[in-house]
Amino acid sequence: MITVVMTIYDRQEYYKEALDSLANQTKQDFELLIYTNIPVKYDLKKFRDVEIIEDVPQALGLRYGNCIRRAKNDKIAFLDDDDTFSPDKIEYLDSINFQYFHNDYNHLTEGNHNPGKGFNMSCIAIDRRYFPHLADELEKNIELSRVADSFIYWYTLENQIGTTFSDKKLSNYRFRDYTRQQLRMVKFMESQIAFLRNADKYFTSKTVKDIIRARRISNTILLNSYNGIYEKVTLKDIMWLLRQSYIEARTSKFITYILTLPIWRNTGLKVIYKFRSRKTGGPT
C-alpha cells in the first residue's frame, strides 16, 4: 500500500484540485496524510483512510520528517498543494518495487514555459525501509531541507540507494513564472545561490558535491542574465561545467542533467545542449 503525504501551507487556490486528483485515483486503497496550516474545506469522506495534521511547522524538513515517521506504509508519495496526480499514479506505484522513484510530469499552467525535466516533490516517492535516517536528517538540516526535493535525491546518492527515473507522466506540475515578477525572481535566485555555496559541506560523495557545484554555477549564470552581474562566474567554473556536460553526454548519465538545465536555456551553448539532449533523451 501507499501513503500519500500532501502539504498545504497558506495557499487556498489549488488544494481542492490536488484532492480531486486523489479522489479520482483508479486505486483507492491508500493512506492520506494532510499537513495543513489552514482549514481544509473538502469532503474528506471520499477517502478511506485520511488524517489531518494541523499547526504545521513552517520548516519543510520538520514536516517531511514527521510524515515519514507517521506513515502507516513504507511506500510514501508526496504531493504539493498546487500540483495533481494522474489517475493511475497510486496504482502504478503500488505495482512496482522501488527505493527512490521520480516520474516525469505534465504542466498545469498554459504557456510556452516548459523548463524541461526537473526535480519536483510531487514526482517523488520513496520506500522508507531504504531511508532509515532520512527523517532525522531532514529535521536536523533545516537549511538543506528548504529544497527538500533536491535534498532527498542528494541523500539517495550519498547513501547509494537505488534510483528509478520514469518517463511516465504521473504528476501534473503548476509552473510559477517568476520572470514576470523580476524582484521575486532575483531574491529567490540569490537565496538559492547563497544556500548552494555551503551545501556541499554536508556530503562526502563526489557525485553530490559535483551536482551542487553545477547547480550553483548554472543558477549564477541564470541570475546574471536577469539582473546584470550578481556574482562573477570564473572561466575555470565554466570550463569545468562544459567538461561535466560533455562527459554526461558521452555516458548518458542523468545525474546533473536535470539540475544544470538553466545554463542551456540562457547561454549560447546550444550546440552542446542539443548534443546532450540527443544522447540523454532529454528535452530540446
Salt bridges, closest charged atoms under 4 A:
GLU17 OE1 - ARG174 NH2 3.09
ASP49 OD2 - LYS72 NZ 3.00
GLU51 OE2 - ARG70 NH2 2.67
ASP74 OD1 - ARG128 NH2 3.16
ASP74 OD2 - ARG129 NE 3.79
ASP81 OD1 - ARG11 NH2 2.63
ASP82 OD1 - ARG11 NH2 3.62
ASP82 OD2 - ARG176 NH2 2.28
ASP94 OD2 - LYS27 NZ 3.41
ASP104 OD2 - LYS117 NZ 2.95
ASP104 OD2 - LYS169 NZ 3.40
ASP127 OD2 - ARG129 NH2 2.61
ASP136 OD1 - ARG69 NH2 2.35
GLU137 OE2 - LYS140 NZ 3.27
GLU139 OE2 - ARG69 NH1 2.58
ASP167 OD1 - LYS117 NZ 3.60
ASP177 OD2 - ARG180 NE 3.21
ASP210 OD2 - LYS206 NZ 2.79
GLU231 OE1 - ARG197 NH2 2.51
ASP237 OD1 - ARG213 NH2 3.02
ASP237 OD2 - ARG216 NH2 3.97
GLU248 OE1 - ARG276 NH2 3.00
